[in-house]
Amino acid sequence: MALFSWITSVDSDVLLEALAEPLQQLGLVVDPSVSSPSQVLAADCPNCGLPMAQRVTVLASWNCSRSREAQLEVRSSEPQLRQGTRCQQIAEQLQRRQSQQA
């Protein structure tokens, strides 16, 4: 299983507000039944046409809400040691978007 995890600064007190647009731009859909202002779960659409192993899930939650630090995790069923996986690409793009906002 591929997993990329990091802590990042967020520009909003509401995590969902800060991440909804970047996730959507990456083709991921926020799950409203699980997500809240302090936790976000997003994934590829079930009918996106990607093989199951390449479908990515992103989980974000506050590491420290007072200092606006969030823990982000990007995961898929792809092999962790393989370079250039879709999971790695999504993680890198999300990291770039977060660093551009900071």
Residue, then its C-alpha position, 0 to 999 in steps of 0.5 A: m500500500a502506498l502512503f504519503s503523510w505530512i504536516t502542513s500549514v492551512d490558511s483557514d480555521v475550517l479544514l474543509e474550506a481550505l482543502a475542498e478546492p485543491l482536492q477537487q482540482l485533482g479530481l477527488v471528491v469530498d465525502p460529505s458523510v464523513s467530512s466536517p470542518s475539522q476532518v476531510l475525506a476525499a477519494d476518486c469517484p467510483n466510476c472514474g475508470l481507474p483500476m482499483a489499485q490506483r484509486v487514491t484516498v486523502l484524509a486530512s485532520w487537524n494536528c493542531s488547530r490553534s496553529r492551523e497545522a493539519q496532517l494529510e495522508v494520501r494512500s492507494s493500493e499501489p506498491q509503496l516502493r514503486q516510483g511514479t505511482r498515481c498516489q505519489q503524483i497526487a501527494e506531490q501535487l497536493q503538497r505543491r498546492q499547499s506550499q503555494q498557498a502558504 
